[in-house]
């Protein structure tokens, strides 16, 4: 009887050790993920700083309009220029300039490539004029909206006979925007006409509850995409949908589903758990309203595999 009690105590003690180990392991994984999110955020801030400093240096050298994009996985900056001859004349100098800024910021090595925007030169004069007009209308509306302290998105179509600009004010309700709607619409419409001599239809709206919720979830979606891409080589893309409910968080992978229980099934489970931890951490950090959601993992041929 005495031996049985000792054996039972041993089993209980062993279970406690196992539970403790699992708990500690989970906490360590959570800490690692939290650190990864912070690391990603700092990395993004460094790239923004890099772009700002490079843009300032390019402006000092009078290099004109150069577009820049950054691919984090390859650590690659793509410099986009309109004139193909520009690359031959200035590639070496610009690369030196960029590498100098990279060294100043103490960033890891970055590759640089150049692309000429031949498509810009091939578009018609009519399309060029429409592009220029769109930019002009955007700048006019932007100034008036910034003066009011509004953050916004806009859809602009300058095509005749019915040119329009549709503006959505971020983080403001429709009820609040409706109170200033007529006056602000008229100011924007008048400002556009005085510069372009064109009668644009101007519409303004705020955000519905669903739209505001979706906006607040955007940093979570960004973290899911960035962190899952860092962690799993099988990751190939991300999507989401608030309709139909619940919120669908879709992870696209290169996993090929096989019959029976395979290694891929364990990987799918790990991906789902990892995404769930990202959501939990970011929701807590941002104090975002909780909404029901499901994580959907898709295979290489876009079939659901979880």
LOMIPA-397317 format. One record per atom (N, C-alpha, C): z negated, y negated, x negated; residue in one letter. Coordinates in steps of 0.1 Angstrom, whole numbers, plus 5000, padded with zeros to 4 digits. Example, Ala and Ser with C-alpha at 12.3 -4.5 7.8 and 13.67 -1.06 7.14 Angstrom:
2
492250574868a/492250454877a/492250334868a/492950224872s/492950114863s/492150004871s/
//
This chain:
306
500050124992x/500050005000x/500049884991x/499249884981x/499149774972x/500449754965x/501149864961x/502449854954x/503449794963x/503449824976x/504349774986x/504249624987x/502949574987x/502749434988x/503249354976x/503049414964x/503549354952x/505149344953x/505749454958x/507149464959x/507649354968x/507049344980x/507449244990x/507249104984x/506149074977x/505948944971x/507048914961x/507449024953x/508449004944x/509848964950x/510149034961x/511349004969x/511348854974x/510148814979x/510048684985x/510248584973x/509548614962x/509648524950x/511148514945x/511748624945x/513148624940x/514048544950x/513848564963x/514648484972x/514348334971x/513148294968x/512848154966x/513548104953x/513648184943x/514348144931x/515848124934x/516348214941x/517848214945x/518148084953x/517248064964x/517447944972x/517347814964x/516347814955x/516147694946x/517347674937x/517847784932x/519047774923x/520247714931x/520447774943x/521647724951x/521447574954x/520247534958x/519947394961x/520247304950x/519647344938x/519847264926x/521347254922x/522047374924x/523447374920x/524247284929x/523947284943x/524647194952x/524347054949x/523047014945x/522746884942x/523446834929x/523646924919x/524346894907x/525846874910x/526446954919x/527846934923x/527946794930x/526946764939x/527046634946x/526946524936x/526046534926x/525946424916x/527246414908x/527846524904x/529046524897x/530146454905x/530246484918x/531246424927x/530946274928x/529746234930x/529346094931x/529746014918x/529446084906x/529846024894x/531346004893x/532146104898x/533546104897x/534145984906x/533545964917x/533945854926x/533745724919x/532545704913x/532245584906x/533245564894x/533545674887x/534445664876x/535845624881x/536245684892x/537545644898x/537645494901x/536545454907x/536445304912x/536545214899x/535845254889x/535845174877x/537245174870x/537845294871x/539245304865x/540245214873x/540145214886x/541045134894x/540844984891x/539544944890x/539244804886x/539844764873x/539744864863x/540344834850x/541844814851x/542544894859x/543944884861x/544344754867x/543544714877x/543744584884x/543644474874x/542644484865x/542444384854x/543644384845x/544044504841x/545244514833x/546444444838x/546744474851x/547844414858x/547744254858x/546544214861x/546344064861x/546644004847x/546044064837x/546244004823x/547644014819x/548344134821x/549744144817x/550644044825x/550344024837x/551143934845x/551043794839x/549743754835x/549543624829x/550243604816x/550243714808x/550943714795x/552443704797x/553043774807x/554443774810x/554843634815x/554043574822x/554243434827x/554343334816x/553343354806x/553343264795x/554643274787x/555143394786x/556343414778x/557643384786x/557443344799x/558643314807x/559643424809x/559043544812x/559843664814x/560443674828x/560043584837x/560543584850x/559843694859x/560643734869x/560043824879x/560143974875x/558944034872x/558944174868x/557944244877x/558344344883x/557444424891x/556744534883x/555544574887x/554744674880x/554144774889x/554244894886x/553545004894x/552845094884x/551845154888x/551045244879x/550845384886x/551145484878x/550945624883x/549745684875x/548645704882x/547345734875x/547445874868x/548045974875x/548046104869x/548746114856x/549946044855x/550746034842x/550245924833x/549345834839x/548945714832x/550245634827x/551045604837x/552345544834x/552545414841x/552945314834x/553345184840x/554845184841x/555345154852x/556845134854x/557044984856x/557844924847x/558244784848x/559644774854x/559644704866x/560844694873x/561544554872x/562744554867x/563444424865x/564844434872x/565344314875x/566644304882x/567844324873x/567744274861x/568844274852x/568744384842x/569744484842x/569644594832x/569744544818x/570444434815x/570444374801x/569144334796x/568244294806x/566944244802x/566144354794x/566344474798x/565544584791x/565944594776x/567244584773x/567644594759x/567144484751x/567044364757x/566644244750x/565144234748x/564344284758x/562944254758x/561944374758x/562544494758x/561644614760x/560544624749x/560944604737x/560044624725x/558844514726x/559244394729x/558344284730x/557344304741x/557844344753x/556944364764x/555944484762x/556444584756x/555644704753x/554444664743x/554844584733x/553744534724x/552744454731x/553244364741x/552344284748x/551344364757x/551944474764x/551144554772x/550044634764x/550544694753x/549644774745x/548444684739x/548744554736x/547744464732x/546644444742x/547044434755x/546144414766x/545344544768x/546044654767x/545344784768x/544244804758x/544544764746x/543544764735x/542344674738x/542644554743x/541644454746x/540644514756x/541244584766x/540344634777x/539744774773x/540144824762x/539644954757x/539945064767x/541145064771x/541645164780x/542245284772x/542345404778x/543045514772x/544545484772x/545245554763x/546645524761x/547445524774x/548345434775x/549245424787x/550645424782x/551445504790x/552945504787x/553545394795x/554745344790x/555445244797x/556945284798x/557545264810x/558945284812x/559545164819x/560845144818x/561545034824x/562545094834x/562745024845x/563745054855x/564444924860x/565744924860x/566444814865x/566744834880x/566544724888x/566644734902x/568144714906x/569044804903x/570444794905x/570744774920x/569844834928x/570044824943x/569944674948x/569144594941x/569044454945x/570344384943x/571044414932x/572244344929x/573444394938x/573244514944x/574344564952x/574244534967x/573044474971x/572944434985x/573844314988x/574144305000x/575044195004x/574344055004x/575143955004x/574543815004x/573743795016x/574243855028x/573543835040x/572143895040x/572044015034x/570744085033x/569844005023x/570443955012x/569643875003x/569043755010x/569843685018x/569343565026x/568243605035x/568343725042x/567343765051x/566043805044x/566143865032x/564943885024x/564243755020x/565043665015x/564443535012x/563843465024x/564443475035x/563943415047x/562643475052x/562543615050x/561343685054x/560243635045x/560443625032x/559443585023x/558943435026x/559943355030x/559543215033x/558643205045x/559043285056x/558243285068x/556843345066x/556843445057x/555543505054x/554643405047x/555143325038x/554343225031x/553843115040x/554743075049x/554342975059x/553143015067x/553343135073x/552243195082x/550943215074x/551143265062x/550043305053x/549143185051x/549743065048x/548942945045x/548142905057x/548742905069x/548042865081x/546842965084x/547143095082x/546143195085x/544943195075x/545343175062x/544243165052x/543343045054x/543942935059x/543142815062x/542142835072x/542442935081x/541442965092x/540543075087x/540743125075x/539843235070x/540243375075x/541443385080x/541843515086x/542443605075x/542143735076x/542843835069x/543743905079x/545043935075x/545943975086x/547044075080x/547744135089x/548944205085x/550044145094x/551344155090x/552444095098x/553644185097x/554444185108x/555744245108x/556744125111x/557744115102x/558643995104x/560044055104x/560744005114x/562244035115x/562943895118x/563643845107x/564243715108x/565743725114x/566143845118x/567443855123x/567743785136x/568843715137x/569243645149x/569843745159x/569743725172x/569443595179x/567943585182x/567143695180x/565743695184x/564743715172x/564643625163x/563743645152x/562243645156x/561443725150x/560043725155x/559143755143x/557843725145x/556743755136x/555543805144x/555143925142x/553943985149x/552843995139x/551743925143x/550543915134x/549343985140x/548744065132x/547444125136x/546344075127x/545344015133x/544143965126x/543144075124x/542844095111x/541944205108x/540544175111x/539844275116x/538344265118x/537944155128x/538844125138x/538544035149x/539044095162x/538244075172x/538544145185x/539744065192x/540344135201x/541444065209x/540843955217x/539643975222x/539043865230x/538843735222x/538343755210x/538143635202x/539543565198x/540543645195x/541843595191x/542543525203x/542343585215x/542943525227x/542443375229x/541243345224x/540743205226x/541443105218x/542043145206x/542743055198x/544243075197x/544643175205x/545943235204x/547043125206x/547043055217x/548142965221x/548242855210x/547142795206x/547142685197x/547642725183x/547242845179x/547642895165x/549042935166x/549443005176x/550843045178x/551842925177x/551442815184x/552342695184x/552342635170x/551242635163x/551242575149x/552142655140x/552042785140x/552842875132x/554342855135x/554642855148x/556042845153x/556642715148x/555842605150x/556242475146x/556542465131x/555542525123x/555642515108x/556942595104x/557142705110x/558342785106x/559642715109x/559642645121x/560842575126x/561142455116x/560042385112x/560242265104x/560842305090x/560642425085x/561142465073x/562542545074x/562642625085x/563842705085x/564842665096x/564442575105x/565242535117x/565542655126x/564642755126x/564842875135x/563642885144x/563942925156x/562942945166x/562443095166x/561343115159x/560743245158x/559743265170x/559743385176x/558743425185x/557543475177x/556343405180x/555143435173x/554143505182x/553643615178x/552643685186x/551443715177x/550243695183x/549043725176x/548143825184x/547443915177x/546444005183x/545344035174x/544244075180x/543144115171x/543144275170x/542044335168x/541944475166x/541144545178x/541644655182x/540844735192x/539744805185x/538844865192x/537744945186x/538345055177x/539345125182x/539945235174x/540545185161x/541245065162x/541845005150x/540844965140x/539744905145x/538644865135x/538044985129x/537845095137x/537245215131x/538245275120x/539545275123x/540445325114x/540445245101x/540345115102x/540345025090x/539145065082x/537945085088x/536745105081x/536745245074x/537545335079x/537645465073x/538645465061x/539445365059x/540445365049x/539945395035x/538745325031x/538245365018x/537845515016x/537445575027x/537145715027x/538445795025x/539445755032x/540745825030x/541245815016x/541145695010x/541545674996x/540745764987x/539445774989x/538545854980x/538946004981x/539246044994x/539646184996x/540946214987x/541946124988x/543146144981x/542946144966x/542246044961x/542046034947x/541246144941x/540146174947x/539246274941x/539746424943x/540446454954x/540946584955x/542146604946x/542846494943x/543946504933x/543446534919x/542246464916x/541646484903x/541146624901x/540546684912x/539846814911x/540746934912x/541746924920x/542547044923x/544047024920x/544547104911x/545947094907x/546847144919x/546347214928x/547147254940x/547347144950x/546647034949x/546846924958x/548146854957x/548846834968x/550146764968x/550246644978x/549246624986x/549346504995x/548246505005x/548146395012x/547146365022x/547646295034x/547146325046x/547446255058x/546246255067x/546346175078x/545246175087x/545746135101x/545046165111x/545446125125x/544246105134x/544045995140x/542945975149x/543346025163x/544546045166x/545046095179x/545946215177x/545646335183x/544546355192x/543246365185x/542146345193x/540846365188x/540446505187x/539546555177x/538846465168x/539846425156x/539246335148x/540046285136x/540446405128x/541746405125x/542346515117x/542546465103x/541846535093x/542046505079x/542846615073x/544046585069x/545046685065x/545246685050x/544946795044x/545146815029x/546346905027x/547346855020x/548546935017x/548446995003x/548747125002x/548647194990x/549847264986x/549847314974x/550947404969x/550547554970x/549547584977x/549047714979x/550047794987x/550347914983x/551248004991x/550348104998x/550348105011x/549448195018x/550048335017x/549048435014x/549448575013x/548648655023x/549148775026x/548448855035x/547148905029x/546148925037x/544848975032x/544048865025x/542848905021x/541948805014x/542448804999x/542748684995x/543248654982x/542448554975x/542748534962x/542048424955x/542348284961x/543548274967x/543948144974x/542948114985x/542448214992x/541448195003x/540148124998x/539748164986x/538548104980x/538847964976x/540047944971x/540447804967x/540547714979x/541047764990x/541147685003x/539747645007x/538847745006x/537447715010x/536747605001x/537047614988x/536447514979x/537047374982x/538347374985x/538947244988x/538347185000x/538147265010x/537547215023x/536147165021x/535347235013x/533947195010x/533947065002x/534847054992x/534846934984x/535246814992x/536246825001x/536646715009x/535446675018x/534746775023x/533646745032x/532546665025x/532346705012x/531346635004x/531746485001x/533046464999x/533546334996x/533246245009x/533546305021x/533346225033x/531946185035x/531046285032x/529546265034x/529146145025x/529546155012x/529046055002x/529645915006x/530845905009x/531545775012x/530945715025x/530745805035x/530145755048x/528845695046x/528045755037x/526645705034x/526745575027x/527645575017x/527845455008x/528245335017x/529245355026x/529845245034x/529145215047x/528145305051x/527545295064x/528545295075x/529545385074x/530645395084x/530145475096x/530545425108x/530245495120x/530745645120x/529845735123x/530245875123x/531145905134x/532245975132x/533146025142x/533346175140x/533646245151x/533946395149x/535246405141x/535246505132x/536546525124x/536646665121x/537846705118x/538146845112x/539046825100x/538846915091x/539646925079x/540647035080x/541946995079x/543047085080x/543647095067x/543747225062x/544447245049x/545747315051x/546847265045x/548147315048x/548647375035x/549447485036x/550047555025x/551247485020x/551947555011x/553147495005x/554247485015x/554247575025x/555247565036x/554747495048x/553647415046x/553047325057x/552347405068x/551947525066x/551247605076x/549747585074x/549047575085x/547547565083x/546947695078x/546147685068x/545547805061x/544047805061x/543447725068x/541947735069x/541447745084x/
//
